[in-house]
């Protein structure tokens, strides 16, 4: 099932409660929740952005928003250096993109605790070279648990009340 197949779909009450209970943190060290701007519904490249852009100086540590496991490190044309992390129950994927580099020793299968450094803010992929930021997304995984597919979830409401690491 593609993200497009989820168009118009919403999370059920159990998913919302579960995500709230994770107490996700802002995944960029030093960025306060009050500094976030919701970019989920912005138009980008002819479609919806479906992610949160968090501006920070190049090289700022990017941390795990929640507990989980790295399922894929990937260098893509659009996202540049990326990390896909599944939560412990493999219901949701957290996606971190435009990284300058990965944290030393990070690899697929690595366990991450909330606040663990996984990489550093950059401009890889299609990010403007003069605008370092983290592109952060959350996806509700389908039963196939495919890291590249899922229902996009706006991260903004789940990060606004949380302190940075």
C-alpha positions as CSV (number, residue, x, y, z in Angstrom):
1,X,0.0,0.0,0.0
2,X,1.4,3.3,-1.0
3,X,1.2,6.6,0.9
4,X,-1.3,7.7,-1.7
5,X,-3.5,4.8,-0.8
6,X,-3.7,6.3,2.7
7,X,-5.1,9.6,1.4
8,X,-7.9,10.8,3.6
9,X,-7.2,8.1,6.2
10,X,-6.9,9.0,9.8
11,X,-5.4,7.4,12.9
12,X,-7.8,5.5,15.1
13,X,-8.1,6.4,18.8
14,X,-5.8,3.6,19.9
15,X,-3.0,4.9,17.5
16,X,-3.4,8.5,18.7
17,X,-3.3,7.4,22.4
18,X,-0.3,5.2,21.7
19,X,1.7,8.0,19.9
20,X,0.9,10.4,22.7
21,X,2.1,7.9,25.3
22,X,5.5,7.7,23.6
23,X,6.2,11.3,24.7
24,X,8.3,11.9,21.6
25,X,11.0,14.6,21.8
26,X,12.1,17.1,19.3
27,X,14.7,15.2,17.3
28,X,17.2,18.1,17.0
29,X,19.2,18.9,20.1
30,X,18.7,22.4,21.4
31,X,15.5,23.1,19.5
32,X,12.6,23.9,21.7
33,X,9.0,22.8,20.9
34,X,8.0,26.4,20.8
35,X,10.4,27.0,17.9
36,X,8.7,24.4,15.6
37,X,6.5,25.4,12.7
38,X,4.1,22.9,11.2
39,X,5.1,22.3,7.6
40,X,3.2,19.1,7.1
41,X,0.5,20.5,4.8
42,X,2.9,22.8,2.9
43,X,3.1,22.3,-0.9
44,X,6.5,21.0,-2.1
45,X,7.3,19.9,-5.6
46,X,3.7,19.6,-6.7
47,X,2.5,17.6,-3.6
48,X,2.1,17.8,0.1
49,X,5.3,18.0,2.2
50,X,4.0,15.5,4.8
51,X,6.8,16.1,7.2
52,X,8.2,18.6,9.7
53,X,11.3,20.7,8.7
54,X,13.4,21.6,11.7
55,X,16.0,24.3,11.0
56,X,19.3,24.1,12.9
57,X,23.0,24.8,12.2
58,X,24.8,22.2,10.1
59,X,26.3,19.6,12.4
60,X,23.7,19.9,15.2
61,X,23.0,16.4,16.7
62,X,19.9,14.7,15.5
63,X,18.5,12.4,18.2
64,X,15.9,9.6,18.2
65,X,12.5,11.1,18.8
66,X,11.5,7.9,20.6
67,X,12.7,4.4,21.4
68,X,13.1,1.9,18.6
69,X,15.3,0.1,16.1
70,X,17.0,1.4,12.9
71,X,15.6,-0.6,10.0
72,X,17.3,1.2,7.1
73,X,20.1,3.7,6.4
74,X,19.6,5.0,2.9
75,X,21.1,7.7,0.6
76,X,18.3,8.9,-1.7
77,X,18.2,11.6,-4.3
78,X,15.4,13.5,-2.5
79,X,16.2,12.8,1.2
80,X,20.0,12.4,1.0
81,X,21.4,10.6,4.0
82,X,18.3,9.1,5.8
83,X,17.4,6.9,8.7
84,X,14.3,4.9,9.1
85,X,13.5,3.9,12.6
86,X,10.6,1.6,13.7
87,X,9.1,2.1,17.2
88,X,9.3,-1.0,19.5
89,X,5.9,-2.3,18.4
90,X,6.6,-1.7,14.7
91,X,3.4,0.3,14.4
92,X,5.1,3.5,13.3
93,X,8.2,4.5,11.4
94,X,10.2,7.7,12.2
95,X,12.1,9.1,9.2
96,X,15.0,11.5,9.5
97,X,16.4,13.0,6.3
98,X,19.0,15.5,4.8
99,X,21.6,14.4,7.4
100,X,25.1,15.7,7.0
101,X,26.4,12.3,8.3
102,X,25.4,9.4,10.5
103,X,26.5,8.9,14.1
104,X,29.6,6.7,14.5
105,X,28.6,3.1,14.6
106,X,25.0,3.5,13.5
107,X,23.8,0.7,11.3
108,X,20.6,-1.2,10.4
109,X,19.5,-3.2,13.4
110,X,20.9,-0.7,15.9
111,X,18.6,-0.1,18.9
112,X,18.0,3.5,19.8
113,X,16.8,4.9,23.0
114,X,14.9,8.2,23.0
115,X,17.5,11.0,22.8
116,X,20.3,8.8,21.3
117,X,22.3,10.7,18.6
118,X,21.7,9.1,15.2
119,X,23.2,11.7,12.9
120,X,23.8,15.4,12.3
121,X,21.8,18.2,10.6
122,X,22.8,18.8,7.0
123,X,21.6,19.6,3.5
124,X,22.1,16.3,1.6
125,X,19.6,15.3,-1.1
126,X,17.4,18.0,-2.4
127,X,17.7,20.3,0.6
128,X,18.9,23.9,-0.3
129,X,22.6,24.1,0.5
130,X,22.2,27.3,2.5
131,X,19.3,25.9,4.6
132,X,20.4,23.1,6.9
133,X,17.5,21.3,8.5
134,X,16.1,18.0,9.6
135,X,13.2,16.6,7.5
136,X,11.3,14.5,10.1
137,X,8.3,12.4,9.3
138,X,6.1,9.8,11.0
139,X,4.4,7.0,9.1
140,X,1.7,4.5,10.4
141,X,3.0,1.2,9.0
142,X,0.8,-1.2,7.2
143,X,0.7,-4.9,8.0
144,X,3.6,-5.5,5.6
145,X,5.9,-3.2,7.8
146,X,7.5,-1.7,4.7
147,X,9.9,1.1,5.7
148,X,9.2,3.0,2.5
149,X,5.4,2.9,2.8
150,X,2.9,4.0,5.3
151,X,0.2,6.6,6.2
152,X,1.9,10.0,6.8
153,X,1.2,11.4,10.3
154,X,1.8,15.1,11.2
155,X,4.6,15.0,13.8
156,X,3.9,18.6,15.0
157,X,1.1,17.8,17.5
158,X,3.2,15.0,19.1
159,X,6.3,17.1,19.5
160,X,4.9,20.5,20.6
161,X,4.6,19.7,24.3
162,X,7.9,17.8,24.6
163,X,11.3,19.0,25.8
164,X,14.3,18.5,23.6
165,X,16.9,16.0,24.6
